[in-house]
Amino acid sequence: MRRRLGELAQLIRSKNAGPFWLTFDVMFDDPEIYRQVRDQEVLSVERVAACYRQDPASVLVFAHDTALAIKVSFPRPVSSGSARDTDVFGGQQYAPLMDFTVDLSEATATRS
């Protein structure tokens, strides 16, 4: 069964990681769903880079198994607070990640 990441994650957020980087946290409360998202590489460097029009070489993706979380970071297109900045805190950048899709196993799909 195919589901949206926004339906499966407990929390998806974005924020500044200093004035020049954005960071995204995707957190789960179900270990099995987290593992399926991680193992399918739903948040791969290539997919995130294409979505946010970034050079894949500048995108970092980290899976934190103990925290059931995946962190993504990449440089901001313009520095925070600059004249061309449209989101000074970086808090509105997470929305495209919500539509990434996950293929859940049948057993997991019936639980979620």
Backbone as a printed PyTorch tensor [residue, N CA C, xyz], in Angstrom:
tensor([[[ 0.8360, -1.1770,  0.0000],
         [ 0.0000,  0.0000,  0.0000],
         [ 0.8830,  1.2440,  0.0000]],

        [[ 0.5920,  2.1620, -0.8600],
         [ 1.3490,  3.4050, -1.0000],
         [ 0.7240,  4.4850, -0.1120]],

        [[ 1.5760,  5.1390,  0.7090],
         [ 1.1050,  6.2070,  1.6010],
         [ 2.0480,  7.4030,  1.5190]],

        [[ 1.5260,  8.5640,  1.8470],
         [ 2.3210,  9.7900,  1.8650],
         [ 3.1450,  9.8640,  3.1550]],

        [[ 4.3450, 10.3910,  3.0380],
         [ 5.2090, 10.5530,  4.1970],
         [ 4.5370, 11.4120,  5.2650]],

        [[ 3.8000, 12.4100,  4.8450],
         [ 3.0910, 13.2760,  5.7910],
         [ 2.0570, 12.5460,  6.6280]],

        [[ 1.5620, 11.4220,  6.1350],
         [ 0.6050, 10.6180,  6.8930],
         [ 1.2990,  9.6680,  7.8650]],

        [[ 2.5420,  9.3360,  7.5860],
         [ 3.2480,  8.3050,  8.3480],
         [ 4.1870,  8.8470,  9.4150]],

        [[ 4.7660,  9.9870,  9.1700],
         [ 5.7260, 10.5520, 10.1270],
         [ 4.9840, 11.2040, 11.2880]],

        [[ 5.5680, 11.1110, 12.4560],
         [ 5.0200, 11.7900, 13.6270],
         [ 5.2400, 13.3000, 13.4970]],

        [[ 6.3850, 13.6820, 12.9300],
         [ 6.7230, 15.0950, 12.7890],
         [ 7.6410, 15.2700, 11.5850]],

        [[ 7.3500, 16.2610, 10.7750],
         [ 8.2460, 16.6890,  9.6950],
         [ 8.4300, 18.1900,  9.8910]],

        [[ 9.6760, 18.6080, 10.0390],
         [ 9.9250, 20.0360, 10.2570],
         [11.1870, 20.4660,  9.5380]],

        [[11.2650, 21.7600,  9.2980],
         [12.4730, 22.3530,  8.7280],
         [12.8550, 23.5450,  9.5840]],

        [[14.1390, 23.8660,  9.5580],
         [14.6240, 25.0200, 10.3180],
         [16.0180, 25.3780,  9.8240]],

        [[16.4630, 26.5320, 10.2270],
         [17.8270, 26.9360,  9.8980],
         [18.8180, 26.0940, 10.6750]],

        [[19.9250, 25.8110, 10.0430],
         [21.0910, 25.2430, 10.7140],
         [22.1910, 26.2790, 10.5200]],

        [[22.0220, 27.4080, 11.1790],
         [22.8690, 28.5680, 10.9430],
         [22.2720, 29.3880,  9.8070]],

        [[22.8840, 30.5030,  9.4480],
         [22.3080, 31.3810,  8.4230],
         [22.4490, 30.8740,  6.9890]],

        [[23.2500, 29.8280,  6.7920],
         [23.5480, 29.3930,  5.4300],
         [23.0590, 27.9860,  5.0890]],

        [[22.4810, 27.2700,  6.0400],
         [22.0230, 25.8890,  5.8180],
         [20.6030, 25.7070,  6.3170]],

        [[19.8630, 24.8290,  5.6500],
         [18.5490, 24.3680,  6.1070],
         [18.7020, 22.9270,  6.5730]],

        [[17.9400, 22.5570,  7.5750],
         [17.9180, 21.1680,  8.0100],
         [16.4710, 20.7250,  8.1890]],

        [[16.2160, 19.4830,  7.8630],
         [14.8750, 18.9040,  7.9210],
         [14.9340, 17.6840,  8.8340]],

        [[13.9490, 17.5360,  9.6930],
         [13.8420, 16.3730, 10.5590],
         [12.5450, 15.6560, 10.2380]],

        [[12.6450, 14.3590,  9.9900],
         [11.4750, 13.5220,  9.7570],
         [11.5170, 12.4590, 10.8520]],

        [[10.5390, 12.5150, 11.7680],
         [10.5480, 11.6560, 12.9500],
         [ 9.3390, 10.7270, 12.9520]],

        [[ 9.5680,  9.5360, 13.4640],
         [ 8.5430,  8.4930, 13.4670],
         [ 8.3140,  7.9870, 14.8840]],

        [[ 7.1180,  7.4660, 15.1380],
         [ 6.8470,  6.8170, 16.4100],
         [ 6.6990,  5.3050, 16.2510]],

        [[ 6.7460,  4.8130, 15.0200],
         [ 6.6330,  3.3910, 14.7400],
         [ 7.9430,  2.9000, 14.1250]],

        [[ 8.6700,  2.0190, 14.8260],
         [ 9.9620,  1.5580, 14.3110],
         [ 9.8740,  0.8790, 12.9490]],

        [[ 8.8170,  0.1460, 12.6830],
         [ 8.6890, -0.5590, 11.4060],
         [ 8.4880,  0.4270, 10.2500]],

        [[ 7.6670,  1.4300, 10.4570],
         [ 7.4770,  2.4440,  9.4110],
         [ 8.7870,  3.1880,  9.1690]],

        [[ 9.4770,  3.5590, 10.2550],
         [10.7720,  4.2210, 10.1060],
         [11.7200,  3.3600,  9.2600]],

        [[11.8150,  2.0720,  9.5800],
         [12.7260,  1.1840,  8.8460],
         [12.3540,  1.0850,  7.3700]],

        [[11.0680,  1.0460,  7.0710],
         [10.6680,  0.9590,  5.6690],
         [11.0110,  2.2370,  4.9180]],

        [[10.8000,  3.3860,  5.5450],
         [11.1630,  4.6610,  4.9120],
         [12.6720,  4.7240,  4.7070]],

        [[13.4190,  4.3550,  5.7340],
         [14.8900,  4.3520,  5.6390],
         [15.3740,  3.3840,  4.5640]],

        [[14.8850,  2.1590,  4.5920],
         [15.3800,  1.1230,  3.6770],
         [14.9860,  1.3800,  2.2200]],

        [[13.8470,  2.0260,  2.0020],
         [13.4320,  2.3730,  0.6390],
         [14.1270,  3.6390,  0.1450]],

        [[14.8910,  4.2760,  1.0090],
         [15.5700,  5.5300,  0.6880],
         [14.5900,  6.5560,  0.1320]],

        [[13.4630,  6.6640,  0.8150],
         [12.4420,  7.6460,  0.4270],
         [13.0510,  9.0420,  0.4140]],

        [[13.9250,  9.3170,  1.3650],
         [14.5930, 10.6190,  1.4510],
         [16.0380, 10.4910,  0.9610]],

        [[16.2030,  9.9900, -0.2330],
         [17.5510,  9.8380, -0.7910],
         [18.1130, 11.2020, -1.1890]],

        [[19.4170, 11.2530, -1.2770],
         [20.0980, 12.4730, -1.7270],
         [19.5280, 12.9180, -3.0690]],

        [[19.3640, 11.9840, -3.9910],
         [18.9050, 12.3250, -5.3380],
         [17.4820, 12.8840, -5.3350]],

        [[16.5810, 12.2520, -4.5960],
         [15.1850, 12.7210, -4.5580],
         [15.0690, 14.0940, -3.9090]],

        [[15.7680, 14.2740, -2.7940],
         [15.7180, 15.5700, -2.1080],
         [16.3490, 16.6490, -2.9830]],

        [[17.4830, 16.3450, -3.6000],
         [18.1490, 17.3220, -4.4700],
         [17.2430, 17.7370, -5.6190]],

        [[16.5680, 16.7940, -6.2350],
         [15.6600, 17.1220, -7.3400],
         [14.4860, 17.9610, -6.8500]],

        [[13.9360, 17.6070, -5.7080],
         [12.7750, 18.3300, -5.1750],
         [13.1070, 19.7850, -4.8580]],

        [[14.2800, 20.0070, -4.2820],
         [14.6610, 21.3560, -3.8430],
         [15.6480, 22.0380, -4.7920]],

        [[15.8510, 21.4380, -5.9610],
         [16.7470, 22.0060, -6.9730],
         [18.1320, 22.3030, -6.4040]],

        [[18.6890, 21.2840, -5.7790],
         [20.0240, 21.3790, -5.1790],
         [20.9880, 20.4810, -5.9330]],

        [[22.2490, 20.8010, -5.8550],
         [23.2910, 19.9130, -6.3640],
         [23.3400, 18.7130, -5.4140]],

        [[23.1980, 17.4920, -5.9150],
         [23.2380, 16.3270, -5.0220],
         [24.4970, 16.2760, -4.1450]],

        [[25.5850, 16.8170, -4.6080],
         [26.8180, 16.8040, -3.8200],
         [26.6990, 17.6470, -2.5510]],

        [[25.7180, 18.5480, -2.5090],
         [25.5670, 19.4140, -1.3330],
         [24.4940, 18.9300, -0.3490]],

        [[23.8000, 17.8510, -0.6800],
         [22.7260, 17.3350,  0.1690],
         [23.2680, 16.2410,  1.0830]],

        [[22.9750, 16.3710,  2.3740],
         [23.3940, 15.3820,  3.3640],
         [22.1540, 14.7180,  3.9440]],

        [[22.1710, 13.3840,  4.0440],
         [21.0540, 12.6290,  4.6190],
         [21.6220, 11.6940,  5.6810]],

        [[21.0410, 11.7410,  6.8760],
         [21.4760, 10.9110,  7.9910],
         [20.2830, 10.1820,  8.5780]],

        [[20.4030,  8.8900,  8.7560],
         [19.3790,  8.1080,  9.4490],
         [19.8580,  7.8860, 10.8810]],

        [[18.9850,  8.1800, 11.8470],
         [19.2860,  8.0100, 13.2700],
         [18.3640,  6.9230, 13.8050]],

        [[18.8550,  5.6900, 13.7840],
         [18.0170,  4.5560, 14.1530],
         [17.4730,  4.6510, 15.5780]],

        [[18.2950,  5.0600, 16.5230],
         [17.8580,  5.1320, 17.9120],
         [16.7320,  6.1420, 18.0940]],

        [[16.7910,  7.2390, 17.3440],
         [15.7790,  8.2870, 17.4540],
         [14.5930,  8.0770, 16.5110]],

        [[14.6600,  7.0480, 15.6560],
         [13.6240,  6.8170, 14.6310],
         [13.4330,  8.0890, 13.8030]],

        [[14.5370,  8.6520, 13.3580],
         [14.4820,  9.9290, 12.6420],
         [15.4640,  9.9460, 11.4740]],

        [[15.1120, 10.7320, 10.4770],
         [15.9830, 10.9720,  9.3290],
         [16.1860, 12.4770,  9.2240]],

        [[17.4320, 12.8870,  9.1110],
         [17.7820, 14.3080,  9.0060],
         [18.3520, 14.5610,  7.6240]],

        [[17.9240, 15.6520,  7.0280],
         [18.4100, 16.0830,  5.7130],
         [18.8860, 17.5230,  5.8670]],

        [[20.0420, 17.8390,  5.3000],
         [20.5570, 19.2120,  5.3470],
         [21.1510, 19.5800,  3.9960]],

        [[21.0220, 20.8540,  3.6610],
         [21.6610, 21.3910,  2.4590],
         [21.7440, 22.9090,  2.5700]],

        [[22.6010, 23.5360,  1.7650],
         [22.7580, 24.9870,  1.8390],
         [21.4610, 25.7190,  1.4540]],

        [[21.2130, 26.8110,  2.1310],
         [20.0740, 27.6650,  1.7830],
         [20.3580, 28.3230,  0.4290]],

        [[19.3230, 28.5820, -0.3670],
         [19.5520, 29.2690, -1.6470],
         [20.0650, 30.6940, -1.4560]],

        [[19.6230, 31.3500, -0.3940],
         [20.1350, 32.6690,  0.0060],
         [20.2610, 32.6470,  1.5230]],

        [[21.1360, 33.4510,  2.0780],
         [21.3390, 33.4150,  3.5220],
         [20.1110, 33.9470,  4.2690]],

        [[19.9150, 33.4380,  5.4610],
         [18.7930, 33.8420,  6.2980],
         [18.8450, 35.3480,  6.5710]],

        [[17.7300, 36.0110,  6.3510],
         [17.6400, 37.4440,  6.6190],
         [18.1170, 38.3400,  5.5020]],

        [[18.6290, 37.7510,  4.4150],
         [19.0770, 38.5840,  3.3040],
         [17.8570, 39.1710,  2.5860]],

        [[18.0890, 40.1400,  1.7360],
         [16.9940, 40.8340,  1.0470],
         [16.1520, 39.8860,  0.2020]],

        [[16.7120, 38.8090, -0.3100],
         [15.9640, 37.8730, -1.1590],
         [15.3990, 36.6810, -0.3780]],

        [[15.5980, 36.6470,  0.9360],
         [15.1180, 35.5340,  1.7550],
         [13.6060, 35.6200,  1.9310]],

        [[12.9300, 34.4920,  1.7290],
         [11.4700, 34.4580,  1.8720],
         [11.0160, 33.7050,  3.1220]],

        [[11.9490, 33.1340,  3.8740],
         [11.6110, 32.3640,  5.0710],
         [12.7860, 32.4610,  6.0370]],

        [[12.8310, 33.5220,  6.8090],
         [13.9980, 33.8380,  7.6280],
         [14.3690, 32.7160,  8.5990]],

        [[13.4020, 31.9630,  9.1130],
         [13.7000, 30.8900, 10.0620],
         [13.7990, 29.5130,  9.3980]],

        [[13.4680, 29.4250,  8.1130],
         [13.5150, 28.1480,  7.4080],
         [12.4080, 27.1940,  7.8140]],

        [[11.4260, 27.6770,  8.5450],
         [10.3900, 26.8220,  9.1030],
         [ 9.2780, 26.4140,  8.1550]],

        [[ 9.2680, 26.9380,  6.9420],
         [ 8.1910, 26.6200,  5.9940],
         [ 8.6700, 25.7810,  4.8190]],

        [[ 9.8550, 25.2450,  4.9000],
         [10.4460, 24.5450,  3.7530],
         [10.1440, 23.0520,  3.7130]],

        [[ 9.5510, 22.5100,  4.7460],
         [ 9.3280, 21.0650,  4.8450],
         [ 8.1860, 20.5370,  3.9830]],

        [[ 7.2610, 21.3820,  3.5730],
         [ 6.0160, 20.9340,  2.9430],
         [ 6.2010, 19.9620,  1.7700]],

        [[ 7.1350, 20.1580,  0.8450],
         [ 7.2670, 19.1960, -0.2610],
         [ 7.5780, 17.7680,  0.1990]],

        [[ 8.2570, 17.6170,  1.3240],
         [ 8.5830, 16.2760,  1.8080],
         [ 7.3330, 15.4890,  2.1980]],

        [[ 6.2870, 16.1770,  2.5720],
         [ 5.0590, 15.5110,  3.0150],
         [ 4.4350, 14.6620,  1.9150]],

        [[ 4.6930, 15.0150,  0.6600],
         [ 4.0950, 14.2890, -0.4640],
         [ 4.9720, 13.1560, -1.0000]],

        [[ 6.1640, 12.9600, -0.4610],
         [ 6.9710, 11.8110, -0.8590],
         [ 6.1860, 10.5550, -0.4810]],

        [[ 6.2670,  9.5180, -1.2960],
         [ 5.4600,  8.3290, -1.0270],
         [ 6.3150,  7.1530, -0.5480]],

        [[ 5.6420,  6.2930,  0.2080],
         [ 6.2580,  5.1200,  0.8110],
         [ 5.4030,  3.9180,  0.4520]],

        [[ 6.0380,  2.8220,  0.0510],
         [ 5.3250,  1.5660, -0.1690],
         [ 5.3990,  0.7460,  1.1110]],

        [[ 4.2850,  0.7010,  1.8410],
         [ 4.2490, -0.0460,  3.0950],
         [ 3.9650, -1.5140,  2.8410]],

        [[ 4.5560, -2.3570,  3.6660],
         [ 4.2190, -3.7750,  3.6070],
         [ 2.7750, -3.9340,  4.0660]],

        [[ 2.1480, -5.0190,  3.6800],
         [ 0.7350, -5.2730,  4.0450],
         [ 0.5450, -5.2520,  5.5590]],

        [[ 1.4630, -5.9030,  6.2880],
         [ 1.3370, -5.9750,  7.7460],
         [ 1.3940, -4.6010,  8.3640]],

        [[ 2.2940, -3.7680,  7.8890],
         [ 2.4200, -2.4130,  8.4280],
         [ 1.2420, -1.5510,  8.0170]],

        [[ 0.7790, -1.6890,  6.7920],
         [-0.3290, -0.8790,  6.2810],
         [-1.5900, -1.0990,  7.1000]],

        [[-1.8240, -2.3010,  7.5690],
         [-3.0420, -2.5680,  8.3430],
         [-2.9370, -1.9920,  9.7470]],

        [[-1.7040, -1.7690, 10.2510],
         [-1.5190, -1.1870, 11.5820],
         [-1.6110,  0.3290, 11.5640]],

        [[-1.1800,  0.9520, 10.4730],
         [-1.0910,  2.4180, 10.4590],
         [-2.3850,  3.0870, 10.0700]]])
